[in-house]
Amino acid sequence: MTPPPAPHLDAIFAALSDPTRRAILTMLLEDDMAVTDVADPFEMSLAAVSKHLRILAEARLITQERRGRVIWCKLEPDAMRAATVWIQGFGLFAEMDLDAFERFLEHEGGDAGAGAGD
């Protein structure tokens, strides 16, 4: 019998289900960013972006750190390991192609403004 998935797996998949949050993760692939810089390309309030960031942080996909008066967001690259292991458990994927996954995230991030007004 297969062991049950990690308890935070639901939070990871829920966080990844939203196109705005996927766009944020794509942005954070490049470098750490201040919350205001993360919010800049989106047509929504800073409070709405902060809610998305909170969900990503609760899923452990990002961490947030205060540096002076600025809150910085950092991608946690190993955070999706549990989801990757779970998906690979189905034997449908020989190996995770991280380059293809990055291209997928970039493609999904292209319509980051969709879903505005959260």
DODOVEX-268391 format. One line per 4 residues: number of its first residue (from 0); their letters; for each residue y, x, z of N, C-alpha, C, O. Coordinates in Angstrom, 3 decimals. Example, Ala and Ser with C-alpha at 12.3 -4.5 7.8 and 13.67 -1.06 7.14 Angstrom:
0 = as = -5.690/13.190/7.800/-4.500/12.300/7.800/-3.300/13.200/7.800/-3.319/14.236/8.465 | -2.250/12.850/7.080/-1.060/13.670/7.140/0.030/12.900/7.870/1.138/13.409/8.039
This chain:
0 = mtpp = -1.183/0.842/0.000/0.000/0.000/0.000/1.249/0.889/0.000/1.304/1.900/0.700 | 2.232/0.503/-0.783/3.485/1.249/-0.900/4.362/0.968/0.310/4.477/-0.181/0.737 | 4.990/2.019/0.874/5.889/1.785/2.018/7.096/0.954/1.586/7.505/0.992/0.425 | 7.663/0.200/2.535/8.845/-0.599/2.184/10.012/0.302/1.825/10.095/1.437/2.295
4 = paph = 10.927/-0.207/0.980/12.083/0.608/0.602/12.972/0.905/1.799/12.932/0.212/2.816 | 13.775/1.953/1.653/14.719/2.338/2.703/15.627/1.157/3.025/15.995/0.406/2.122 | 15.997/0.975/4.294/16.812/-0.180/4.679/18.142/-0.273/3.939/18.633/-1.376/3.700 | 18.731/0.853/3.573/20.037/0.808/2.917/19.928/0.654/1.403/20.943/0.678/0.707
8 = ldai = 18.709/0.495/0.883/18.521/0.345/-0.555/19.214/-0.915/-1.071/19.798/-0.894/-2.155 | 19.157/-2.002/-0.318/19.854/-3.233/-0.724/21.353/-2.988/-0.849/21.992/-3.477/-1.780 | 21.906/-2.235/0.086/23.348/-1.940/0.046/23.694/-1.095/-1.175/24.743/-1.293/-1.788 | 22.823/-0.157/-1.532/23.077/0.685/-2.710/23.097/-0.174/-3.968/24.037/-0.097/-4.760
12 = faal = 22.061/-0.994/-4.155/22.000/-1.824/-5.361/23.123/-2.862/-5.384/23.663/-3.154/-6.451 | 23.476/-3.414/-4.246/24.596/-4.369/-4.196/25.894/-3.680/-4.585/26.705/-4.244/-5.320 | 26.091/-2.460/-4.094/27.305/-1.716/-4.431/27.349/-1.404/-5.927/28.409/-1.482/-6.547 | 26.213/-1.057/-6.500/26.155/-0.713/-7.922/26.241/-1.931/-8.835/26.433/-1.784/-10.042
16 = sdpt = 26.104/-3.112/-8.285/26.104/-4.322/-9.118/27.488/-4.704/-9.636/27.607/-5.531/-10.540 | 28.517/-4.114/-9.077/29.881/-4.477/-9.456/30.479/-3.442/-10.420/30.424/-2.244/-10.141 | 31.052/-3.890/-11.557/31.607/-2.929/-12.524/32.779/-2.116/-11.989/32.960/-0.966/-12.391 | 33.570/-2.680/-11.102/34.681/-1.915/-10.525/34.147/-0.771/-9.679/34.655/0.348/-9.757
20 = rrai = 33.142/-1.033/-8.884/32.569/0.018/-8.039/31.874/1.084/-8.887/31.931/2.268/-8.556 | 31.218/0.675/-9.981/30.620/1.678/-10.872/31.711/2.537/-11.509/31.535/3.744/-11.672 | 32.828/1.923/-11.866/33.947/2.687/-12.441/34.497/3.683/-11.422/34.823/4.818/-11.770 | 34.598/3.258/-10.172/35.081/4.157/-9.118/34.139/5.347/-8.968/34.593/6.485/-8.852
24 = ltml = 32.837/5.095/-8.969/31.874/6.193/-8.866/32.023/7.155/-10.040/31.941/8.371/-9.870 | 32.239/6.607/-11.225/32.437/7.449/-12.404/33.667/8.332/-12.231/33.639/9.516/-12.567 | 34.740/7.759/-11.711/35.955/8.536/-11.472/35.696/9.665/-10.480/36.207/10.773/-10.645 | 34.906/9.382/-9.459/34.647/10.368/-8.416/33.647/11.438/-8.850/33.442/12.417/-8.133
28 = ledd = 33.020/11.261/-10.022/32.158/12.315/-10.557/32.964/13.581/-10.822/32.452/14.693/-10.695 | 34.230/13.400/-11.193/35.090/14.528/-11.552/35.525/15.339/-10.334/35.441/16.567/-10.338 | 35.993/14.644/-9.285/36.522/15.346/-8.120/36.824/14.323/-7.029/36.819/13.117/-7.278 | 37.086/14.813/-5.821/37.552/13.948/-4.737/38.893/13.355/-5.160/39.653/13.978/-5.902
32 = mavt = 39.171/12.147/-4.681/40.426/11.497/-5.037/41.011/10.785/-3.830/40.281/10.289/-2.972 | 42.334/10.739/-3.774/43.023/9.949/-2.758/42.830/8.477/-3.093/42.706/8.115/-4.263 | 42.804/7.635/-2.079/42.617/6.194/-2.285/43.645/5.643/-3.268/43.302/4.828/-4.124 | 44.890/6.074/-3.157/45.925/5.561/-4.058/45.653/5.968/-5.506/45.953/5.209/-6.428
36 = dvad = 45.090/7.156/-5.712/44.743/7.590/-7.063/43.549/6.803/-7.607/43.495/6.495/-8.798 | 42.603/6.482/-6.740/41.470/5.649/-7.147/41.982/4.282/-7.587/41.517/3.731/-8.585 | 42.930/3.742/-6.848/43.437/2.395/-7.119/44.300/2.320/-8.375/44.406/1.260/-8.992 | 44.913/3.429/-8.752/45.905/3.443/-9.834/45.465/2.760/-11.130/46.235/1.960/-11.661
40 = pfem = 44.262/3.032/-11.676/43.927/2.426/-12.974/43.534/0.944/-12.912/43.372/0.310/-13.955 | 43.382/0.396/-11.730/42.911/-0.981/-11.605/44.072/-1.952/-11.437/45.062/-1.657/-10.767 | 43.928/-3.100/-12.053/44.945/-4.150/-11.944/44.577/-5.080/-10.787/44.310/-6.267/-10.976 | 44.573/-4.510/-9.602/44.288/-5.281/-8.390/45.027/-4.621/-7.239/45.509/-3.495/-7.360
44 = slaa = 45.108/-5.314/-6.148/45.839/-4.795/-4.991/45.112/-3.606/-4.368/43.908/-3.424/-4.548 | 45.866/-2.818/-3.642/45.286/-1.698/-2.913/44.256/-2.211/-1.903/43.243/-1.554/-1.660 | 44.514/-3.374/-1.321/43.570/-3.965/-0.370/42.237/-4.285/-1.054/41.175/-4.072/-0.469 | 42.288/-4.795/-2.286/41.061/-5.115/-3.018/40.282/-3.845/-3.344/39.058/-3.814/-3.214
48 = vskh = 40.987/-2.801/-3.766/40.322/-1.522/-4.053/39.731/-0.957/-2.764/38.624/-0.419/-2.772 | 40.457/-1.075/-1.669/39.959/-0.588/-0.380/38.675/-1.310/0.022/37.785/-0.709/0.624 | 38.579/-2.589/-0.308/37.354/-3.349/-0.026/36.187/-2.781/-0.834/35.084/-2.624/-0.310 | 36.429/-2.475/-2.100/35.377/-1.868/-2.928/34.961/-0.516/-2.347/33.774/-0.195/-2.299
52 = lril = 35.937/0.266/-1.909/35.636/1.571/-1.321/34.839/1.426/-0.032/33.945/2.228/0.240 | 35.154/0.420/0.754/34.410/0.184/1.999/32.944/-0.123/1.686/32.045/0.378/2.360 | 32.706/-0.947/0.661/31.333/-1.294/0.270/30.583/-0.045/-0.201/29.419/0.152/0.147 | 31.251/0.795/-0.991/30.626/2.042/-1.438/30.330/2.963/-0.257/29.292/3.625/-0.235
56 = aear = 31.225/3.010/0.715/31.021/3.847/1.904/29.877/3.302/2.760/29.070/4.073/3.279 | 29.805/1.985/2.909/28.722/1.384/3.685/27.367/1.644/3.033/26.353/1.748/3.723 | 27.350/1.749/1.714/26.121/2.061/0.984/25.844/3.564/0.970/24.836/4.015/0.425 | 26.746/4.328/1.574/26.646/5.792/1.671/26.766/6.475/0.308/26.333/7.616/0.146
60 = litq = 27.353/5.783/-0.670/27.554/6.375/-1.990/28.794/7.269/-2.017/28.899/8.175/-2.844 | 29.728/7.004/-1.106/30.920/7.838/-0.956/31.178/8.050/0.528/30.668/7.322/1.380 | 31.980/9.061/0.812/32.521/9.234/2.158/34.035/9.230/2.034/34.593/9.544/0.983 | 34.678/8.872/3.117/36.135/8.893/3.154/36.567/9.777/4.317/35.969/9.763/5.393
64 = errg = 37.622/10.545/4.069/38.112/11.497/5.058/39.635/11.485/5.048/40.267/11.537/3.993 | 40.203/11.415/6.234/41.657/11.472/6.354/42.091/12.928/6.386/41.619/13.719/7.203 | 43.000/13.265/5.479/43.604/14.604/5.446/45.107/14.383/5.551/45.768/14.023/4.577 | 45.626/14.602/6.734/47.035/14.287/6.979/47.211/12.781/6.936/46.545/12.049/7.668
68 = rviw = 48.113/12.318/6.075/48.358/10.878/5.963/47.610/10.253/4.790/47.792/9.071/4.497 | 46.776/11.033/4.122/46.089/10.562/2.919/44.594/10.433/3.195/43.984/11.312/3.804 | 44.019/9.328/2.738/42.573/9.139/2.833/41.964/9.545/1.498/42.353/9.036/0.447 | 41.003/10.467/1.549/40.336/10.987/0.361/38.937/10.413/0.252/38.260/10.202/1.259
72 = ckle = 38.514/10.164/-0.960/37.179/9.649/-1.241/36.368/10.738/-1.921/36.866/11.449/-2.794 | 35.114/10.859/-1.511/34.235/11.883/-2.067/32.901/11.244/-2.421/32.315/10.528/-1.609 | 32.423/11.501/-3.630/31.126/11.029/-4.068/30.039/11.764/-3.294/30.128/12.975/-3.091 | 29.035/11.047/-2.870/27.886/11.652/-2.203/26.741/11.678/-3.215/26.023/10.686/-3.352
76 = pdam = 26.557/12.788/-3.923/25.631/12.817/-5.048/24.174/12.552/-4.684/23.411/12.073/-5.523 | 23.775/12.851/-3.459/22.384/12.620/-3.067/22.138/11.191/-2.588/21.002/10.822/-2.290 | 23.184/10.400/-2.514/23.053/9.065/-1.939/22.152/8.147/-2.752/21.516/7.257/-2.188 | 22.086/8.344/-4.060/21.261/7.472/-4.892/19.807/7.911/-4.940/18.993/7.313/-5.644
80 = raat = 19.488/8.947/-4.195/18.118/9.461/-4.202/17.111/8.370/-3.816/16.071/8.242/-4.463 | 17.398/7.596/-2.788/16.468/6.545/-2.363/16.255/5.523/-3.474/15.131/5.074/-3.700 | 17.340/5.153/-4.171/17.213/4.196/-5.274/16.418/4.806/-6.421/15.579/4.136/-7.023 | 16.676/6.058/-6.721/15.965/6.745/-7.796/14.476/6.834/-7.484/13.641/6.556/-8.344
84 = vwiq = 14.147/7.216/-6.265/12.739/7.314/-5.856/12.077/5.947/-5.945/10.937/5.839/-6.396 | 12.780/4.902/-5.518/12.219/3.552/-5.566/11.944/3.137/-7.012/10.874/2.607/-7.312 | 12.899/3.374/-7.901/12.731/3.012/-9.313/11.584/3.815/-9.929/10.760/3.265/-10.660 | 11.535/5.095/-9.636/10.480/5.930/-10.194/9.101/5.526/-9.685/8.090/5.817/-10.324
88 = gfgl = 9.061/4.862/-8.546/7.794/4.392/-7.996/7.089/3.392/-8.893/5.883/3.181/-8.764 | 7.816/2.789/-9.785/7.208/1.842/-10.717/6.549/2.554/-11.893/5.858/1.922/-12.692 | 6.756/3.854/-12.003/6.140/4.618/-13.069/6.729/4.347/-14.439/6.165/4.769/-15.449 | 7.854/3.650/-14.493/8.472/3.323/-15.770/9.312/4.475/-16.297/9.622/4.534/-17.487
92 = faem = 9.672/5.373/-15.426/10.551/6.467/-15.805/9.883/7.778/-15.407/9.581/7.999/-14.235 | 9.658/8.643/-16.387/9.029/9.922/-16.088/9.966/10.775/-15.242/9.561/11.314/-14.211 | 11.208/10.896/-15.674/12.220/11.634/-14.932/13.548/10.933/-15.104/13.790/10.280/-16.119 | 14.395/11.067/-14.123/15.730/10.491/-14.206/16.591/11.419/-15.040/16.775/12.583/-14.685
96 = dlda = 17.119/10.917/-16.140/18.009/11.700/-16.993/19.424/11.499/-16.473/20.075/10.508/-16.800 | 19.902/12.445/-15.659/21.208/12.297/-15.027/22.339/12.303/-16.042/23.365/11.658/-15.825 | 22.169/13.027/-17.158/23.197/13.008/-18.201/23.309/11.615/-18.810/24.413/11.121/-19.040 | 22.168/10.983/-19.071/22.181/9.625/-19.617/22.773/8.654/-18.601/23.502/7.732/-18.968
100 = ferf = 22.460/8.863/-17.329/23.008/8.000/-16.283/24.524/8.154/-16.208/25.243/7.169/-16.038 | 25.008/9.389/-16.334/26.455/9.626/-16.325/27.116/8.944/-17.523/28.179/8.339/-17.384 | 26.484/9.042/-18.711/27.034/8.368/-19.892/27.075/6.858/-19.672/28.032/6.192/-20.068 | 26.027/6.320/-19.036/26.004/4.896/-18.731/27.166/4.528/-17.812/27.854/3.535/-18.048
104 = lehe = 27.386/5.323/-16.768/28.478/5.042/-15.843/29.830/5.146/-16.537/30.730/4.348/-16.274 | 29.974/6.132/-17.425/31.226/6.269/-18.172/31.452/5.062/-19.067/32.571/4.559/-19.170 | 30.386/4.596/-19.715/30.478/3.421/-20.570/30.873/2.189/-19.750/31.741/1.411/-20.147 | 30.220/2.033/-18.607/30.517/0.896/-17.732/31.934/0.989/-17.179/32.594/-0.032/-16.986
108 = ggda = 32.398/2.194/-16.927/33.720/2.409/-16.374/34.811/2.168/-17.390/35.980/2.065/-17.018 | 34.467/2.074/-18.659/35.449/1.857/-19.709/36.172/0.540/-19.602/37.294/0.407/-20.090 | 35.541/-0.450/-18.963/36.195/-1.746/-18.786/36.489/-1.971/-17.324/36.230/-3.047/-16.784 | 37.044/-0.928/-16.669/37.325/-0.966/-15.233/38.276/-2.069/-14.839/38.221/-2.547/-13.706
112 = gaga = 39.145/-2.488/-15.734/40.087/-3.553/-15.413/39.442/-4.914/-15.359/39.993/-5.838/-14.761 | 38.263/-5.055/-15.983/37.563/-6.333/-15.924/37.122/-6.547/-14.493/36.704/-5.590/-13.841 | 37.193/-7.706/-13.998/36.856/-7.980/-12.615/38.043/-7.806/-11.705/37.897/-7.803/-10.482 | 39.225/-7.661/-12.287/40.440/-7.526/-11.479/40.662/-8.805/-10.718/40.227/-9.882/-11.124
116 = gd = 41.339/-8.667/-9.623/41.669/-9.824/-8.807/40.680/-10.076/-7.702/40.675/-11.156/-7.110 | 39.823/-9.083/-7.403/38.872/-9.250/-6.292/39.590/-9.517/-5.012/38.955/-9.684/-3.971
